[in-house]
Amino acid sequence: MINQKLIINEDEKILKCLSKLNDADIKCLIVVDKKKIVKGTLTDGDIRRAILRNVDTNSSIKKIYNKDFKFFFENNFNEKKIRSILENKENHIEIIPILKKNKRLKKIFFLNNFLKDNEISGKEVKDIKVVIMAGGLGTRLYPLTKKIPKALVKFKTETFLKIILENFFIQGFKNFGITLFHKKEMIKSYLNKIKRYEIEYFIEKKPLGTAGGLYFLKRNKEKYIILTNCDNFYKINYLDLFKYHKKYKYDFTIVASKKTLKLPYGICKMINEKFIGIVEKPEYSNFVNSGLYVMNRKVLDLLEKKKIDMDQLIGMVERRKMKIGVYPIDEKSWIDVGTLSSFNSELKKFI
């Protein structure tokens, strides 16, 4: 049985395809025309590169999907050859469609067809440490944080911290670190009672900003770090994020969310003080830093034991001419609950 969620029409809009890929286990779609003829494949990498080239996300995928794709006809393939293609990481091929004579889809082969799930994820995550920044005062969430730290604010029955940890844990990530300062003993006591996660504590004796706490990881051996704040939630596949970072050999990857601002007014267009028309309720879109990052170990060499914020660290990475990547996600895949208004109005829709 073919999973219809992996099939997309070539007339579909880019942004909708990105949402579909964010929801899929496999980050590759089969592109078909109106007659169900297979025309190519579309990966999340194809879309993200198009977005970073400022291609209009409301345009169709016709100009960005891969038309030179690998496939076999149903009467001319063998599984051994298909496995060798999928296992070769240099090919960057995630799926291989099997086509009928009329080029309609017969079957899809995935790497998962040949490997066990734990075999796939275990190899990828062993060199990764997931670090949660939880040392802040949480002033934007006051009065919820009057007596407890931001990380322990609850949504329904679970704390922010437990939601974030569990989201990584169920995706195969087991090696965690957490930076602490404000009400650190309260957070440590809470985590020690859970006993579900392997957590290393990095204690700041004074506030070190949004990136300074990473200094303490210099003594660790992990090759990669995934860094997140304790007031951001995501609906993404973290392993796919890491694979993207590694595939394009980035030193530092920023997860950016597309946000659209719609003005409720008509805008007067002017050229040289001459009125030329009105644009009704225009929309402006851009990508914003969501507070989730992947970095290579060598980025830590830039840090000293002093206060530094993330924008400063990114500037240092840029000045050293290290390779910085951006991993775009759609706005439905991320929420910042660090303010009282977002906590009250948006969190219930997200989780």
C-alpha positions in Angstrom: 0.0 0.0 0.0 1.5 3.4 -1.1 1.4 6.1 1.5 -0.6 8.9 -0.3 0.9 11.5 2.1 4.2 11.1 0.2 2.6 12.1 -3.2 2.2 15.7 -4.2 1.0 17.4 -7.4 3.4 19.5 -9.3 1.0 22.4 -9.2 1.1 22.5 -5.4 2.5 25.6 -3.6 5.9 25.5 -2.0 4.8 26.4 1.5 2.1 23.7 1.6 4.8 21.1 0.6 7.1 22.3 3.3 4.3 21.7 5.9 3.7 18.3 4.4 7.4 17.4 4.6 7.5 18.6 8.2 4.7 16.2 9.1 6.2 13.3 7.2 8.7 10.7 8.5 10.5 10.6 5.2 11.7 14.0 3.9 11.1 13.3 0.3 7.9 13.5 -1.8 7.0 11.9 -5.1 5.8 14.6 -7.6 3.1 13.7 -10.1 1.0 15.5 -12.7 -2.7 15.7 -13.0 -2.7 12.2 -14.8 -0.8 10.7 -11.9 2.4 10.4 -14.0 5.5 10.5 -11.9 7.5 13.6 -12.8 10.2 13.7 -10.1 11.0 14.0 -6.4 10.9 16.9 -3.9 13.0 17.0 -0.8 13.0 19.3 2.2 16.4 20.4 1.0 15.0 21.4 -2.4 12.4 23.6 -0.6 14.8 25.1 1.9 17.3 26.1 -0.8 14.5 27.7 -2.8 13.3 29.6 0.2 16.8 30.9 0.9 17.0 32.1 -2.7 13.9 34.2 -1.9 11.6 32.1 -4.2 8.0 33.0 -3.6 6.6 30.3 -1.3 3.1 30.9 -2.8 4.4 29.8 -6.2 4.2 26.1 -7.4 7.0 23.6 -7.0 7.4 23.2 -10.8 10.7 25.0 -10.9 12.3 23.6 -7.8 11.6 19.8 -7.7 14.1 17.3 -9.0 13.2 16.1 -12.5 16.5 14.1 -12.8 15.6 11.5 -10.2 16.5 7.9 -9.6 13.8 5.3 -10.4 13.3 1.8 -11.8 10.6 0.2 -13.8 8.7 -2.7 -12.2 10.1 -5.3 -14.6 13.7 -4.1 -14.3 15.0 -3.8 -10.7 16.6 -5.8 -7.9 16.4 -5.0 -4.2 20.2 -5.5 -3.7 21.0 -2.7 -6.1 18.4 -0.4 -4.6 19.7 -1.0 -1.1 23.3 -0.1 -2.2 22.0 3.2 -3.7 20.1 4.1 -0.6 22.8 3.2 1.8 25.4 5.3 0.0 25.2 8.6 1.8 27.0 10.4 -1.0 24.0 9.9 -3.3 21.7 11.9 -0.9 18.8 9.7 -2.0 16.1 8.9 0.5 13.5 7.1 -1.6 13.5 5.2 -4.9 10.1 4.9 -6.8 9.3 1.8 -8.8 7.2 2.8 -11.8 4.7 1.0 -14.1 5.2 1.1 -17.9 3.0 4.1 -18.1 5.2 5.8 -15.5 2.6 5.8 -12.8 3.7 4.8 -9.3 3.8 1.1 -8.4 5.9 1.0 -5.2 8.3 3.1 -3.1 11.6 1.8 -1.5 13.0 3.5 1.6 16.2 3.0 3.5 13.9 1.9 6.4 12.9 -1.1 4.3 16.3 -2.5 4.9 17.4 -1.2 8.3 15.8 -1.4 11.7 14.7 2.0 13.2 17.2 1.8 16.1 20.0 1.1 13.6 19.2 4.2 11.7 18.8 6.6 14.6 21.4 5.1 17.0 24.3 5.8 14.7 23.3 9.4 14.0 22.7 10.6 17.6 25.5 9.1 19.5 27.8 12.1 19.0 25.1 14.7 19.8 24.4 16.5 23.0 21.1 18.2 23.4 21.5 21.3 25.6 18.6 23.2 27.1 19.3 26.8 28.2 17.3 27.2 31.5 19.2 29.8 33.5 17.0 32.8 32.7 14.9 34.7 35.2 11.7 34.3 33.1 10.6 37.9 33.6 8.4 37.9 30.5 6.3 35.2 32.1 5.7 37.0 35.4 3.7 36.4 37.6 3.8 32.7 36.6 7.5 32.8 37.4 7.2 34.6 40.7 7.9 31.5 42.8 9.2 29.0 40.2 11.7 29.1 37.3 10.5 29.4 33.8 11.5 25.8 33.0 9.1 24.5 35.6 6.0 26.5 34.4 3.3 23.9 33.6 1.1 23.5 30.6 -1.8 21.2 31.7 0.1 18.5 33.7 3.6 18.8 32.3 6.3 21.4 32.7 8.0 23.2 29.8 11.2 21.3 30.6 9.5 17.9 30.6 7.7 18.6 27.3 11.0 19.6 25.6 13.0 16.7 27.0 10.3 14.2 26.1 10.0 15.5 22.5 13.8 14.8 22.0 13.7 11.6 23.9 11.0 9.9 21.9 13.0 10.8 18.7 16.0 8.8 20.0 18.0 11.5 21.7 19.3 10.4 25.1 22.3 12.6 25.9 21.1 15.9 27.5 22.7 18.9 29.2 21.1 21.8 30.9 22.5 25.2 31.8 21.3 26.6 35.1 21.5 29.8 37.2 18.2 31.1 38.5 16.6 28.7 41.0 19.0 26.0 39.9 18.4 23.7 42.9 14.7 23.6 42.3 15.2 22.5 38.7 17.8 19.9 39.7 15.5 18.5 42.4 12.7 18.2 39.9 14.8 16.4 37.3 16.4 14.0 39.9 12.9 12.8 40.8 12.0 12.0 37.2 15.1 9.7 36.7 14.1 9.1 33.0 16.8 11.2 31.3 20.5 11.3 31.4 21.3 14.9 32.2 24.6 16.8 32.8 24.3 20.1 34.6 26.2 23.2 33.7 26.0 25.7 36.5 26.5 29.4 35.9 27.7 31.2 39.1 26.7 34.5 37.4 24.5 35.1 34.4 26.4 34.3 31.2 23.8 35.4 28.6 22.0 33.3 26.1 25.2 31.5 24.8 27.8 31.9 27.5 26.9 28.8 29.3 28.1 26.7 26.4 31.6 27.5 27.6 31.3 24.6 30.1 30.9 22.1 27.2 34.5 22.5 26.2 35.5 19.6 28.4 32.9 17.3 26.8 33.7 15.0 23.8 30.5 15.2 21.8 31.1 16.3 18.2 27.8 18.1 17.8 25.5 20.2 20.0 21.8 20.9 19.5 20.9 23.9 21.5 17.4 25.1 22.5 15.7 27.5 24.9 13.4 26.2 27.6 10.4 28.3 26.4 10.3 27.2 22.7 8.4 24.2 21.4 8.8 22.6 17.9 7.0 20.2 15.7 9.9 19.0 13.7 12.1 15.9 13.2 15.3 16.7 15.1 17.2 14.0 13.3 16.4 15.5 10.0 17.6 18.8 11.2 20.9 17.3 12.2 21.2 15.4 8.9 20.7 18.7 7.1 23.4 20.3 9.2 25.8 17.5 8.5 24.9 17.0 4.8 25.8 20.6 3.9 28.8 20.6 6.2 27.7 23.6 8.2 29.6 24.6 11.3 26.5 26.4 12.7 22.9 26.0 11.7 20.0 28.3 12.7 16.4 27.1 12.6 14.3 29.9 11.2 10.6 30.1 11.1 8.6 31.9 8.4 6.4 34.6 9.9 3.9 36.7 8.0 2.7 40.1 9.2 -0.6 41.3 7.6 -1.3 44.9 8.0 -5.0 45.8 8.5 -4.8 48.9 6.5 -4.5 50.0 2.9 -1.0 51.3 2.1 -0.5 54.3 -0.1 2.2 53.7 -2.8 4.3 56.7 -3.6 7.1 57.4 -6.1 8.9 60.7 -5.9 6.0 62.0 -3.7 3.5 61.1 -6.4 0.6 58.9 -5.4 0.4 55.8 -7.7 -2.2 53.7 -5.9 -3.3 51.8 -2.8 -2.3 48.3 -1.8 -5.0 46.8 0.4 -3.9 45.0 3.6 -0.5 43.9 2.3 1.4 40.9 3.8 5.1 40.9 4.6 6.9 37.7 5.2 10.4 37.0 6.6 12.3 34.3 8.5 12.9 34.8 12.2 15.4 33.1 14.5 13.4 30.5 16.4 16.0 29.9 19.1 17.1 26.3 18.0 20.6 25.7 16.7 23.0 22.9 15.7 26.7 23.6 16.0 30.0 21.7 15.6 32.3 21.3 18.6 34.8 23.8 17.2 32.4 26.6 17.7 33.0 26.2 21.4 36.6 27.3 20.9 35.3 30.8 20.3 33.9 31.1 23.9 35.5 32.4 27.0 34.1 32.2 30.5 32.1 35.5 30.3 28.7 36.7 29.3 27.8 36.4 25.7 24.5 36.4 23.9 23.6 34.2 20.9 23.6 37.1 18.4 27.2 37.9 19.5 28.3 34.3 19.1 26.8 34.1 15.6 28.7 37.2 14.7 31.9 35.6 15.9 31.2 32.5 13.9 30.6 34.7 10.8 33.8 36.7 11.3 35.8 33.5 11.6 34.3 32.6 8.2 32.8 29.4 9.5 30.0 28.0 7.4 26.5 29.1 8.7 23.3 27.5 7.5 19.7 28.2 7.9 17.1 25.5 8.3 13.7 27.1 7.4 10.5 25.7 9.0 6.9 26.9 8.5 5.3 29.0 11.2 3.0 26.2 12.4 6.1 24.2 13.4 7.3 26.5 16.2 6.0 28.5 19.1 7.7 30.8 21.5 5.9 30.6 24.9 8.2 33.0 26.7 5.6 35.7 27.0 2.4 35.7 29.0 0.3 36.5 25.9 1.7 33.6 23.8 1.3 31.2 26.8 -2.3 32.1 27.2 -3.4 32.3 23.6 -1.2 30.1 21.5 0.0 27.1 23.4 -3.3 25.3 23.6 -3.5 25.4 19.8 0.0 24.1 19.4 0.2 21.1 21.8 
